């Protein structure tokens, strides 16, 4: 089954070429040019991973990461940035980023990270479902 | 080194670091696009090896994108080079319109992040002062940074160089709705050190939404 990815970056040309290459690798890609647009998209659709640019006009990557995690905690977010510092990486991971990758990124490395993110998300969703089932059984006295 | 000189050195170094970080970030974005184009070219070669037809139009489009990004990177590097040379002379004749245009380019990405578009209002004749170009750019950044840091609404801020009877000035226009109380903290010792080094004065109009940097002729 292909990975469903949301790619968020304010550089339109980057989005176009990156999504073309990802689609050629059988990924299902949706793009957004702002964090705000990404937030609207995740309200309607679910993704295995979100690739999020760290620095964008309006809401930056860190704020976007917080907002997405608040709305959909199970979503796996890989931050993509032009400037990777250990400090920022640690901060992002504490907030809930799954991974952190520096631009220019190696697509094969990114694809591996997306696969891991998808596996991680499936585990979380499985646990959530298990919890829901347990609650239902408890409710009916089983 | 006196306390003021030390503060000036620290402020100047921080400013250079901030601008370098912004410019290198921009270059990284360009490299990322070129990198993806190179990757796409590799993908196309692989497809061609498997016998798939490759459209020459697609390849031309790739070449155009790479050329455009090279042009973009070249402009960014030229801008950074020009900025770096502003430290060559600490006192020189400075065309305020040229400085305003330079900072519009230099601060563009940083201010765009805050929804701000910076523009220059070109005066009818050159407005020149003998001062440090570097410290003036630093002071303009301090003012714009302070005026925009806590806001993210879309707006345009204009830089208007002007001649006066007793000197020259740059007005920063479009700062309406600034919180009146925040003016109590401005200018900070950092801006005071820059003003002293430039021999300039700073005034602001809360109601008019303006900050004015003036260079007055000694009478």
Boltz contact constraints between the chains, C-beta under 6 A:
constraints:
  - contact:
      token1: [A, 11]
      token2: [B, 29]
      max_distance: 6.0
  - contact:
      token1: [A, 13]
      token2: [B, 33]
      max_distance: 6.0
  - contact:
      token1: [A, 14]
      token2: [B, 32]
      max_distance: 6.0
  - contact:
      token1: [A, 14]
      token2: [B, 33]
      max_distance: 6.0
  - contact:
      token1: [A, 17]
      token2: [B, 36]
      max_distance: 6.0
  - contact:
      token1: [A, 17]
      token2: [B, 37]
      max_distance: 6.0
  - contact:
      token1: [A, 17]
      token2: [B, 40]
      max_distance: 6.0
  - contact:
      token1: [A, 18]
      token2: [B, 36]
      max_distance: 6.0
  - contact:
      token1: [A, 21]
      token2: [B, 39]
      max_distance: 6.0
  - contact:
      token1: [A, 21]
      token2: [B, 40]
      max_distance: 6.0
  - contact:
      token1: [A, 24]
      token2: [B, 43]
      max_distance: 6.0
  - contact:
      token1: [A, 57]
      token2: [B, 112]
      max_distance: 6.0
  - contact:
      token1: [A, 57]
      token2: [B, 113]
      max_distance: 6.0
  - contact:
      token1: [A, 82]
      token2: [B, 25]
      max_distance: 6.0
  - contact:
      token1: [A, 82]
      token2: [B, 28]
      max_distance: 6.0
  - contact:
      token1: [A, 82]
      token2: [B, 29]
      max_distance: 6.0
  - contact:
      token1: [A, 83]
      token2: [B, 25]
      max_distance: 6.0
  - contact:
      token1: [A, 103]
      token2: [B, 28]
      max_distance: 6.0
  - contact:
      token1: [A, 103]
      token2: [B, 32]
      max_distance: 6.0
  - contact:
      token1: [A, 104]
      token2: [B, 31]
      max_distance: 6.0
  - contact:
      token1: [A, 104]
      token2: [B, 32]
      max_distance: 6.0
  - contact:
      token1: [A, 104]
      token2: [B, 35]
      max_distance: 6.0
  - contact:
      token1: [A, 107]
      token2: [B, 39]
      max_distance: 6.0
